Amino acid sequence: MITRKEFNVRDKVLLYHLHLKLFPGKLRSHWIGPFVVSNVFSYGAVEITSLETDKVVKVNGHRLKPFYEGWTTELTVSAELGEPIYEE
């Protein structure tokens, strides 16, 4: 099932951008961004602002995904297990 994405003003998002080439080659798709959400409309459209150029664009909310920054990996702890003890 597809989960509904909800965006709030000042959230950072990535925009899905499809490059179509009419000549031989692969279809290349990738996410561009990050952008900042500047306005959210009730009918699913989202207005985003580019961080680099301050350009404002209105896009469909289905073409966006949240941008997560500052992810850190946590250290894992391993423990050695001894032989089990069975009671008779």
KAGIMO-V847459 format. One record per backbone hydrogen bond with DSSP energy under -1.0 kcal/mol. CO is the residue of the C=O (numbers start at 0). NH is the residue of the N-H. E is the energy in kcal/mol with one decimal. If there is no record, write none. Layout:
<<CO & NH & E> <CO & NH & E>>
This chain:
<<7 & 10 & -1.8> <10 & 36 & -2.6> <11 & 66 & -2.5> <12 & 34 & -2.7> <13 & 64 & -1.7> <14 & 31 & -3.0> <16 & 29 & -2.1> <18 & 27 & -1.2> <27 & 18 & -2.3> <29 & 16 & -2.7> <31 & 14 & -3.1> <34 & 12 & -2.4> <35 & 48 & -2.8> <36 & 9 & -2.9> <38 & 46 & -3.2> <40 & 43 & -1.2> <43 & 60 & -1.8> <44 & 40 & -2.5> <45 & 58 & -3.0> <46 & 37 & -3.1> <46 & 38 & -1.6> <47 & 56 & -2.7> <48 & 35 & -2.6> <49 & 53 & -1.2> <54 & 49 & -2.3> <56 & 47 & -3.2> <58 & 45 & -3.1> <59 & 62 & -1.7> <60 & 63 & -1.2> <62 & 15 & -2.8> <64 & 13 & -2.8>>
